[in-house]
Amino acid sequence: MRLTQWTDYSLRVLMYCAVYDGCEAPVTITEIQQAQGISRHHLTKVVMALAGLGYLATTRGRGGGLRLVLPAAAITVGDVVRHTETDFRLVECFDAADNTCVLDAHCRLKYVLQDATSRFLDAMDGVTLAALLTPGLKRAAAPPMSFALTPPRAQRVWAASRPKAVSRRPGSLR
């Protein structure tokens, strides 16, 4: 199963807000855009949808921004995926109205795929936003204007805290 870009962005926004939950100043769309490299236009749509679903509280104007409505430990990835994915029909036969497959009466594929989707979502139900976060990340102070072309400090901290992946193919000399 592949999640849509919308769900990916939704999870990233919620995780970013969870990292900085409890800070004095709320997270801003501009801050997320700079850290994640996502279009501001897309982020605005995602944030408004997440606010409508009750995950985020938004405040406009000076000093405004985004905050999680619930603690990160109370938001499961499964709930977010169910609310942000638009179509769980992996194959045509999931929808009786549009099904034209002649094997439908004799095929068990849709049952296997339905079971796999259910297990996937059950696994995501067992994971909270809090469980996805690396403890100890600190929010960076607002960078000076000349710093605008380089990644924010928070992104460097995040990247430095992740283990380096070394990919070696069998038989490779490197």
C-alpha positions as CSV (number, residue, x, y, z in Angstrom):
1,M,0.0,0.0,0.0
2,R,1.2,3.5,-0.8
3,L,0.1,6.5,1.1
4,T,-0.7,9.7,-0.8
5,Q,1.5,12.8,-0.6
6,W,-1.4,14.4,1.2
7,T,-1.2,11.9,4.0
8,D,2.6,12.2,4.1
9,Y,2.4,16.0,4.4
10,S,-0.3,15.6,7.1
11,L,1.8,13.3,9.2
12,R,4.9,15.6,8.7
13,V,2.9,18.7,9.9
14,L,1.6,16.8,12.9
15,M,5.0,15.4,13.8
16,Y,6.6,18.8,13.5
17,C,3.9,20.4,15.7
18,A,4.4,17.5,18.2
19,V,8.2,18.1,18.4
20,Y,7.6,21.7,19.4
21,D,4.5,21.1,21.5
22,G,4.7,23.0,24.8
23,C,7.0,25.8,23.4
24,E,6.0,29.3,24.1
25,A,5.6,30.3,20.5
26,P,3.4,28.2,18.2
27,V,4.8,26.6,15.0
28,T,4.2,28.6,11.8
29,I,3.5,27.4,8.3
30,T,6.6,29.3,7.1
31,E,8.7,27.5,9.7
32,I,7.4,24.1,8.5
33,Q,7.8,25.1,4.9
34,Q,11.5,26.0,5.4
35,A,12.3,22.9,7.4
36,Q,10.4,20.4,5.2
37,G,10.8,22.0,1.8
38,I,7.1,21.7,1.0
39,S,5.2,24.3,-1.0
40,R,3.5,26.9,1.3
41,H,0.3,26.6,-0.8
42,H,0.2,22.8,-0.2
43,L,1.0,23.2,3.5
44,T,-1.8,25.8,4.0
45,K,-4.4,23.3,2.5
46,V,-3.1,20.5,4.7
47,V,-3.1,22.6,7.8
48,M,-6.7,23.8,7.2
49,A,-7.8,20.2,6.7
50,L,-6.1,19.1,9.8
51,A,-7.7,21.9,11.8
52,G,-11.1,20.9,10.4
53,L,-10.5,17.4,11.5
54,G,-9.7,18.6,15.0
55,Y,-6.0,17.8,15.1
56,L,-4.7,21.4,15.0
57,A,-5.7,24.7,16.5
58,T,-4.8,27.6,14.4
59,T,-4.4,31.3,15.4
60,R,-4.1,34.1,12.9
61,G,-2.1,37.2,13.0
62,R,1.0,38.3,14.9
63,G,2.1,35.6,17.3
64,G,-0.2,33.1,15.6
65,G,0.5,29.7,14.4
66,L,-0.4,26.0,14.9
67,R,-0.7,23.9,18.0
68,L,-1.8,20.3,18.5
69,V,-5.3,20.1,20.0
70,L,-4.5,16.7,21.7
71,P,-1.3,15.5,23.1
72,A,0.9,13.6,20.7
73,A,0.5,10.4,22.7
74,A,-3.3,10.6,22.0
75,I,-3.1,10.9,18.2
76,T,-2.6,7.6,16.4
77,V,-1.1,7.3,12.9
78,G,-4.0,5.0,12.0
79,D,-6.6,7.7,12.7
80,V,-4.6,10.2,10.7
81,V,-4.3,7.8,7.8
82,R,-8.0,7.0,7.8
83,H,-8.9,10.7,7.8
84,T,-6.4,11.8,5.1
85,E,-6.5,8.9,2.7
86,T,-9.4,9.1,0.2
87,D,-9.5,5.7,-1.3
88,F,-8.7,2.3,0.2
89,R,-9.9,0.4,-2.8
90,L,-6.7,-1.3,-3.9
91,V,-8.3,-3.1,-6.8
92,E,-11.5,-2.7,-8.9
93,C,-13.4,-5.5,-7.2
94,F,-13.5,-3.6,-3.9
95,D,-16.3,-1.6,-5.4
96,A,-19.3,-3.7,-6.5
97,A,-20.7,-0.9,-8.5
98,D,-17.6,-0.5,-10.7
99,N,-16.5,-4.1,-10.8
100,T,-16.1,-5.6,-14.2
101,C,-13.8,-8.5,-13.4
102,V,-15.1,-11.8,-14.7
103,L,-13.2,-13.8,-12.0
104,D,-14.9,-12.1,-9.1
105,A,-17.1,-15.0,-8.2
106,H,-14.1,-17.4,-8.0
107,C,-11.3,-15.1,-6.9
108,R,-10.1,-14.6,-3.3
109,L,-7.7,-11.7,-4.0
110,K,-10.0,-9.0,-2.7
111,Y,-10.3,-10.8,0.6
112,V,-6.6,-11.1,1.0
113,L,-6.1,-7.5,0.1
114,Q,-8.9,-6.4,2.5
115,D,-7.3,-8.4,5.3
116,A,-3.9,-6.9,4.5
117,T,-5.3,-3.3,4.5
118,S,-7.1,-4.0,7.8
119,R,-3.8,-5.4,9.4
120,F,-1.9,-2.4,8.1
121,L,-4.4,0.0,9.7
122,D,-4.4,-2.0,12.9
123,A,-0.6,-1.7,13.0
124,M,-0.9,2.0,12.5
125,D,-3.5,2.2,15.3
126,G,-0.8,1.0,17.7
127,V,1.6,3.9,16.8
128,T,1.2,7.4,18.2
129,L,2.8,10.6,17.1
130,A,4.8,10.6,20.3
131,A,6.2,7.2,19.5
132,L,7.5,8.5,16.2
133,L,9.6,11.4,17.7
134,T,13.2,11.4,18.8
135,P,13.3,12.8,22.3
136,G,15.5,15.8,23.1
137,L,15.0,17.9,19.9
138,K,15.1,21.6,20.7
139,R,13.4,24.3,18.7
140,A,15.8,26.7,17.0
141,A,15.6,30.4,17.6
142,A,14.3,32.4,14.7
143,P,17.1,32.7,12.2
144,P,18.4,36.1,11.1
145,M,17.2,37.3,7.7
146,S,20.6,36.5,6.0
147,F,20.2,32.9,7.1
148,A,17.1,32.4,4.9
149,L,18.8,30.5,2.2
150,T,20.3,27.8,4.4
151,P,18.2,25.1,6.2
152,P,16.9,26.0,9.6
153,R,18.9,24.9,12.6
154,A,16.0,22.6,13.6
155,Q,16.4,20.7,10.3
156,R,20.1,20.2,10.9
157,V,19.5,19.0,14.5
158,W,16.9,16.6,13.1
159,A,19.2,15.3,10.4
160,A,22.1,15.0,12.8
161,S,20.1,12.9,15.2
162,R,19.2,10.3,12.6
163,P,21.5,7.3,12.1
164,K,23.4,7.4,8.9
165,A,22.3,4.8,6.4
166,V,25.1,2.8,4.7
167,S,23.9,1.0,1.7
168,R,26.1,-1.8,0.4
169,R,25.2,-4.3,-2.2
170,P,26.6,-7.8,-2.0
171,G,29.8,-8.0,-3.9
172,S,30.4,-4.2,-3.7
173,L,33.9,-3.1,-2.8
174,R,32.7,0.1,-1.1
